[in-house]
Amino acid sequence: MNQNTETSRQLDLFDTAPFTAKTGDSKRPPVAVQPAANALPAYVLRRSRRKTIGLTLRDAQLHVQAPTWVTRRQIEDVIREKNSWIQKKLAIQQERLSLLALQNTQWRNGGRIPYLGTMIRLALDSTAQTHFDDSIDLPETGRVLTLALPDSADSARIQDLTQAWLQAQATRRFKQRLQHYLDLAGQQIRSWGLSGAQGRWGSCSGQRRIRLNWRLIHLPPDLIDYVIAHEVAHLKEMNHSPAFWREVACLYPDYKQARDTLKQHHPATLPLF
């Protein structure tokens, strides 16, 4: 399911006739710019040998590449036109950077991570096997995932073991729910598997192969079901036409609410591995 959220996507705009740049133009250093209009984001401008204005989001900052002859006003007109898209992507990247800053404190004894829509706590115990002290399908907030690690374990080992447990739960749960919706739709698939895509929750290919982002296991069960139903619907309608959404509604009647809620999440803003 395309979420159209590739944070490094470049928008090529302002197509014009070819231009002739002076030798060395492509080596001009970038310049930090604060737009006159306060509503527009600050950006880093680089002049280059190109025919279009390019907008790129990187490290929660807007980078602009533009031909030498394009004026600042023309550049900022383009930014203004795409400002809604830019602000959305900047917010996603900023949240991800904030998670990166918290990463060292997250992966420790007592750290907290989301699992099926609730926050669970990590505990280290080298004398026990890795286990969860609550229902793996209906967890309550604050319950404990015990990892078979000593108190001295570093954050990388804690991440690795936590990810292995979460992916095992994702495989188990997604397999069950996928079969449920396949039976409901009267469909079959060639194969399915987990993905670690940064920009999409799921996908369905023309070869009837479904991929589901394992990070869905962080989200509430109803959102997981919506994504799975969405991909199963693509087996009948490989598009997002009205007929496709009617198929989704047959499989998951409350899809509109789930779809709107899912827009508040992004794979890149979930715990980082």
C-alpha positions in Angstrom: 0.0 0.0 0.0 1.8 3.1 -1.2 1.8 5.8 1.5 3.7 8.2 -0.8 6.0 9.0 2.1 9.5 8.7 0.7 11.2 11.4 2.7 14.1 11.7 0.2 11.8 12.0 -2.8 12.9 14.8 -5.2 10.2 16.9 -6.8 11.3 18.1 -10.2 9.4 21.3 -11.0 9.6 24.5 -13.1 10.4 22.8 -16.4 11.9 25.2 -18.8 14.0 25.4 -22.0 17.6 24.3 -21.7 20.1 26.9 -20.3 23.8 27.4 -20.6 25.6 27.5 -17.3 29.0 29.0 -16.8 32.0 26.8 -16.1 32.1 26.0 -12.4 28.5 26.8 -11.7 27.9 23.2 -10.5 30.6 23.7 -7.9 29.1 26.7 -6.2 28.8 26.1 -2.5 25.3 25.8 -1.0 23.8 28.9 0.7 21.5 28.9 3.7 18.4 31.0 2.9 15.7 32.4 5.2 12.7 33.3 3.1 11.1 36.7 3.4 7.8 35.0 3.9 7.7 33.7 7.5 5.3 30.9 6.5 7.9 29.3 4.3 10.6 27.0 5.7 14.3 28.0 5.6 16.2 26.1 3.0 19.7 25.4 1.7 20.1 26.6 -1.9 22.6 25.1 -4.4 22.9 26.4 -7.9 23.6 23.6 -10.4 23.6 22.5 -14.1 20.0 21.5 -14.3 16.8 22.5 -16.1 14.4 22.3 -13.2 14.1 23.4 -9.6 14.5 20.3 -7.3 13.3 20.1 -3.8 14.8 17.4 -1.5 14.2 16.8 2.2 17.2 15.6 4.1 17.9 15.5 7.9 14.8 17.5 8.5 15.9 20.3 6.3 14.8 21.5 2.9 17.5 21.5 0.2 16.9 23.3 -3.1 18.8 22.8 -6.4 18.1 25.4 -9.0 19.5 26.7 -12.3 21.7 29.7 -12.1 19.2 32.0 -13.9 16.1 31.2 -11.7 15.3 34.0 -9.2 14.8 33.6 -5.5 11.2 34.7 -6.0 10.6 31.9 -8.5 12.2 29.4 -6.1 10.0 30.5 -3.3 6.9 30.4 -5.5 7.7 26.7 -6.0 8.3 26.2 -2.3 5.0 28.0 -1.5 3.1 25.7 -4.0 4.5 22.6 -2.3 4.6 23.9 1.2 1.9 21.5 2.5 3.9 18.5 1.3 7.1 19.9 2.6 5.7 20.6 6.1 4.3 17.1 6.4 7.6 15.5 5.4 9.6 17.8 7.6 7.4 16.8 10.6 8.0 13.1 9.9 11.7 13.6 9.6 11.9 15.7 12.7 10.0 13.0 14.7 12.4 10.4 13.4 15.4 12.5 14.4 13.9 12.9 17.9 13.6 9.1 18.1 17.2 8.8 17.1 18.2 11.1 20.0 16.2 8.9 22.4 17.5 5.6 21.0 20.2 5.1 23.5 17.8 5.4 26.4 15.1 3.3 24.8 17.2 0.1 24.4 18.0 -0.5 28.0 16.7 -2.3 31.1 13.4 -0.6 31.8 13.1 0.9 28.3 9.6 1.1 26.7 8.4 0.2 23.2 5.0 0.0 21.5 3.5 -3.5 20.9 0.0 -3.9 19.5 -0.8 -0.4 20.4 0.3 -0.5 24.0 3.6 0.4 25.7 5.4 -2.5 27.1 8.6 -2.5 29.2 11.9 -4.3 28.6 13.6 -6.2 31.3 17.0 -8.1 31.2 17.5 -11.4 32.9 20.3 -13.7 31.8 18.9 -16.6 34.0 15.5 -16.7 32.1 14.4 -17.4 28.6 13.0 -14.5 26.5 9.3 -14.3 27.3 6.4 -11.9 27.6 4.4 -11.8 30.9 1.0 -11.2 29.4 -1.2 -12.3 26.5 0.7 -11.8 23.3 -2.6 -11.0 21.5 -4.2 -8.7 24.1 -1.4 -7.1 26.0 -2.0 -4.5 28.7 0.1 -1.3 29.0 3.1 -1.7 31.2 3.6 -5.4 30.9 7.1 -6.8 30.6 9.1 -8.4 27.8 11.9 -10.2 29.5 15.0 -10.6 27.4 17.6 -13.4 28.0 20.4 -10.9 28.4 22.6 -9.8 31.3 22.3 -6.4 32.9 25.5 -5.4 31.2 24.2 -6.0 27.6 24.7 -3.1 25.3 22.0 -1.4 23.4 22.8 -3.2 20.1 22.2 -6.6 21.7 19.0 -5.4 23.3 17.8 -4.1 19.9 18.6 -7.3 18.1 16.8 -9.6 20.6 13.8 -7.3 20.8 13.5 -7.1 17.0 13.7 -10.9 16.7 10.9 -11.3 19.2 8.7 -8.6 17.6 9.3 -10.1 14.1 8.3 -13.6 15.4 5.1 -12.1 16.8 4.5 -10.3 13.5 4.9 -13.5 11.5 2.5 -15.4 13.7 -0.2 -12.7 13.9 0.0 -11.5 10.2 -0.2 -15.1 9.0 -3.4 -15.7 10.9 -5.0 -12.4 9.9 -4.0 -12.7 6.3 -5.6 -16.2 6.0 -8.7 -14.8 7.6 -9.1 -12.1 4.9 -8.1 -14.4 2.1 -10.9 -16.8 3.2 -13.3 -13.8 3.4 -12.3 -12.6 -0.1 -12.2 -16.1 -1.6 -8.7 -15.4 -2.8 -5.3 -17.2 -2.8 -1.8 -15.8 -2.9 1.5 -17.2 -4.2 3.5 -16.1 -1.2 3.8 -13.5 1.6 6.5 -12.2 3.8 7.7 -9.4 6.1 9.3 -6.2 4.8 11.3 -3.5 6.5 10.3 -0.8 4.1 10.6 2.8 5.4 7.9 4.3 3.3 5.0 1.8 3.1 3.0 -0.5 5.3 2.3 -3.2 2.7 2.3 -4.1 -0.9 0.7 -6.6 -3.3 2.3 -7.5 -6.6 0.7 -8.6 -9.9 2.3 -12.0 -9.1 0.0 -12.3 -6.1 2.7 -11.8 -3.6 2.0 -9.8 -0.5 4.5 -8.0 1.7 3.6 -6.6 5.2 5.8 -4.2 7.1 6.8 -6.0 10.3 6.7 -2.6 12.2 2.9 -2.9 12.0 3.2 -5.1 15.1 3.7 -1.8 17.0 0.2 -0.6 16.0 -3.2 -1.5 17.4 -4.8 -4.7 16.0 -7.5 -2.8 14.0 -4.9 -0.9 12.0 -3.0 -4.2 11.3 -6.2 -5.7 10.0 -7.0 -2.7 7.8 -3.6 -2.9 6.1 -3.9 -6.6 5.5 -7.5 -6.2 4.2 -6.2 -3.4 1.9 -3.6 -5.6 0.4 -5.9 -8.6 0.0 -8.4 -6.2 -1.9 -5.6 -5.6 -4.4 -5.7 -9.2 -5.4 -9.0 -8.3 -7.1 -8.4 -4.7 -7.9 -4.8 -3.7 -8.6 -5.5 0.0 -8.3 -7.2 2.5 -5.9 -10.4 2.9 -7.9 -13.9 3.1 -6.5 -14.2 -0.6 -7.2 -11.1 -1.2 -5.1 -12.5 0.7 -2.1 -15.8 -1.2 -2.4 -13.8 -4.4 -2.1 -12.0 -3.0 1.0 -15.3 -2.1 2.5 -16.6 -5.7 2.0 -13.5 -7.0 3.9 -13.2 -4.3 6.5 -16.3 -2.1 6.8 -14.8 0.5 9.1 -11.9 1.1 6.8 -12.3 4.9 6.5 -11.6 5.4 10.2 -8.7 3.0 10.2 -7.3 4.7 7.0 -7.5 8.1 8.6 -5.9 6.9 11.8 -3.1 5.2 9.9 -2.2 8.5 8.2 -1.1 9.8 11.6 1.6 7.1 11.7 4.6 6.4 9.4 6.9 3.5 9.4 9.9 5.8 9.8 8.7 7.2 13.1 8.4 3.9 14.9 11.2 2.5 17.1 14.4 2.3 15.1 16.3 -0.9 14.4 
